[in-house]
């Protein structure tokens, strides 16, 4: 009898193997859960903020894979490998250029900048407009002092056509253009922040008219703002593949890992940065001193009939955002 009991009693080696297997599953589980949320687009509550850091999770998911391989836990290693591969498949296309439509129209250089309630260095902004020959500038968190300061620095001579809605605080919005504009106006979002979005149709010689809007949905900075964020993104103007050309540019407070932004893209937009392989260059985060890894929440969304030639992210001192400059080519008019 003693011999029989000894035969079925767990040995120290068996116990160690079980503990190692449990450890591997515990480390693999968070990445698997993250992947499920990302693929199904079911982010809710604090997951909305966390999902912005998905590119970093791709790197972090290698840890459980290495651990499972080192401990020779086959199935945890298989699940970890599949999870890393799937996360990589989601994120990697943003770093790979894609074929662009063949267009024979004029170039359009568009710049978007969040001015952080008017505190950004306006001279840096105007100098970039001048040196890069920007055709359209859209700004967010645009204040009356910003409007006056930009004109003092000569922006009124560089971009004489404008639709401006400067406001105290963060709701203000503005659009400046080198070429004539029409059908201009201001959209009032219903989110808790009360952001506004200036828009206008820009007429570039040799191209069809293109509608440009300065996008600024609410930020999901707290749980009670998630619904406002989702509603503001849903309220953005959809692309019209068979209608007029459209560009949405600005601070979307969302990355390509957020389902509401992907739904907007599905209406017929392309993310300009991702289209040229620059979609992982951070635009918001540590630039005002906060210890937050950079994430991509400033975007230029273009009608898929517009070709993207280049996208460059530029620093903007005294703002928590960076500027995004998109070099586009329009269809011939």
N, C-alpha and C positions, 0 to 999 in steps of 0.2 A: 504493500500500500504506500509506504513512504516513497518508494522508487517511482510509483505512478504519479503521485502528487508533484514530485520534483520535476517530472517530465513536462507537466503542463504549467508549472509556475513560470511567469515571465522572468526572463534573464535580464541582467543589467544592459546587455547589448540590445535586446528587443526594446526595452524602455527608452533607450537613447534614440533608437531609430524612430519610434513613435513621436517622441518630443521634437525631433528634427523635422519630421513631416508636418506636425502641427505648426511649428514655427514658420515653415515655408508657406503654408497656406495662409497664415495670418499676414505675412508680408505681401503676398500676392493679391489678397482680397481687395485692398483699397484701389489699386490700379484697375482691377477688373470692374469694380463699381463705377469708377470714374469713366471708363470706356463706355459702359452701358448708358450712363446718363448722357454722355456726349453724343453717342450714336442715335439714341432715341429722342434727344432734344427735350428732355423732361426736367431741366434744371429748375429748381424752386428754392425759395428762401436764400440761405447763405451760399448755396451751390452756384447761384448766379455770379457772385463775385469770384468764387474759387475757380470757376470754369475758364476765366480769362487767362489762367496760368497753365493751361493745357500743354503748351509747348515745353514747359519745364517738367511736366509730369512724364513726357516721353523719355527724358533723360533719367528721371528718378525711377522709372519702371525697369531700368536695367539692373538696379540693385537687387530686387527679388529674384530676377533671372540668374544673376551671378551667384546669389546665395543658394538657390535650388540646385544649380549645377555643381557648386562646390560640395554640397552635402549629398549629392547623387540622389536627389528626390525627383524621380522621373516625371510624374504627372504634374506636380507644381511647376517644374521646369517647362513642360509643354505649354501649360496655361499661361505662364509668364511670357514665354516667347511669342505666343499668339497675341497676347495683349499688347506687348511692345510693338509688334509688327502692325497691328491695327491702329494703334495711336500714331505711329509713324506715317501710316498711309493717310491719316486724317490731316496731319500737320505738314508733311514734306512738300506737297504740291505748292505751298506758298513760297517755297524757295526755288521753284523750278519755273522758268519762263514757259508760256504757252503760245501757240500760234495766234497771230493777230489778224483781224480782217484786213483785206486789201482795200485801202482807202486812197483817194487821189486828191483830197481836199487840202485846205490849209492847216497849219499847225495851230494848236491852242495850248498855251502854258497856263496851268491853273494852280494856284497856291491857296492852301487853307491854314489858318492859324487861330488857336485859342489864346486869347489875350489875358486870361486869368484875372477877370474883373478889372481889366484895364491896366494891370501892373506890368505887363510885358514890355521889353525894350523895343520901343517903336522904331528907333533908328535902324536896328538890325533888320526889322521887317521891311522898311522902305528901301534900305540898301539892297536887299535881296530882290525885291520887285524891280529895282532899277538894273542891277547887274544881270539878272536872268531874263529880263524883258518879259515879265509876267503879263499875261493878257487879262486874266480874271483873278481877283482875290476875294475870298470869303473869310469872314472873321466871326468868332463867337466870343461871348462875354465881353461885349463891345459897349463901352461907356461914352458919354458925351466928351469926357476929357480925352479919350482915345481918338475920337473923331477929329477933334480940334488939333491934337498933337500930330496926327498923321498928315493933315493938310499943311501944318506948319513945316513939316519935313519934305513937302513937295509931292505928296501922293496925288493931290488934286490935278497936278500937271501930268503925271504918269498915267493915271487911270481916271479920266475926267467924268465917266459915266458911272452913276452909283444909285443904289437903293439902300438906304441906311435906316436903321432903327436903334440908335444908341439909347441905352437905359442905364440907370444907376444899378449897381449890383451885377448879377450874372446873366439876366435874361436877354441882353441886347444882341443884335445881329446886324451884319452888314455885307454888302456885295459891291465891289468896285470892278469896273471893266474898261479896257482900252477901246472897245468898239461900242457902237450904239446899242442901247437896250430898249425893250418894250415890255408891256404886260407885267410890269414890276409890281411887287406887293410884299406883304409880311404875313406869314402864317403864325398864328397864336396856338401853341400847343397847350393841351389841357392837363399835362402832368403837374405834379406838385411843385415843380420848380418854376413853372410859368415861362419857360424859354420861348423865344420867338425865332423865326427863321425867315430871313430875307431871301427873296427870289426874283428872278427876271429872265426874260428871253434875250439872249445875246446874239446879235447878227454879225457874223464874221464874214467878210467879203469872200466869195467863192465857195461858201458852205451853206447848208440849210440852217435855219435858226435853231439854236440849242437852248433849252431851258436849264438854268443853273439855280440850285438852291443851297443855302448855307444850313446844313443839318446840325441839330443839337438836341437830341432827345434827353430826357431826364436821366440822371445818374442813379444806379441802384446802390447808393451808398449805405442804405439802411433797409431793414426788412419792410418797413412801411412804405418804401419807395419802389418796391419791385413792380407793383401793378402799374404805377405811373410810367416807369421805364418801358414795360412791355407795351402799354397803350401808345406811348409816343413813337416807338419803333413801328408799330402797326399803322400809325397815322402818316408815315412818310409816303410821299408820292411814288407809286409804282412806276416802273419803266413801261413804255408803250412800244413794243417791238415793231408795230405797224403804224405808229404815230410819230409825233415830233421827237427829236433827239432830246435826251435828258441826262443831266449830271447832278448827282448829290454829293456834296463834299462837306466835311466838317468833323466835329467831335461827336461820334455816335455813341460813346459810352458803352460800346459793345465790341467784341472781337468776332472773328469768323467762327469761333467755337460756340457762339450763342445762337440758338435756334431762330429767334426773331430776326436777326440780321441775315441769316442764311435764307429765310423766307423772303426777305426783301430782295436779295440777290436773284432769287428764283423767278422774279417777275421779269427779268431781262437785263439786269445789271451785271457788270464784272467789277471785281475789286482791282483797281489799277495796280496797286503794289504787288498783289499776288500774281497778276498777269505777267509781270516782268521778273518774277523771282525775288522781289524785295518785300514779301509779305510778312517776314519775321523781324523786321527792323522796328524796335520799340518806339512808340510815340508819346507814351505817358508813363509816369512813375517817379523816378528818383530826381527829376530835374529841378525840383524846388527844395531838395534836401530830404524828402521822405525816403525811408529805406524800403522802397517797394520795387521789386524787379520790374523792368520795363515791359509793358504790354502794348498791344497794337489796338487802340480804340479810335484813332483818327484815320479816316478813310476818304478816298476819292472813288466813288462808285460811278461808272460810266456805262452808258448805253452800249450794248455789245456790238453795235455797228461802228463804234469809235475805236480806233487803234490806239494802243498805249505804247509809246516809244521808250519812256523811261520814267522812273519815280525815284526821287531823292528826298530823304528826311534831313531837315536842317535844324540846328539848335536855335532856340528862342530864349535868350536870357530873361530871367525873372518870371517865367511861366513854368507851369508844371507839365506843359505839352511841348512837343516839337512841331515844327512846320512840315507840311507834306507838299512837295512840288511835283506835279504830274505833267509830263510832256506828252501831249495827245496829238493825233491827226484825225481831223474830221472827214466825213465823206464829202465828195464834191457836190456842190449845190447846182 
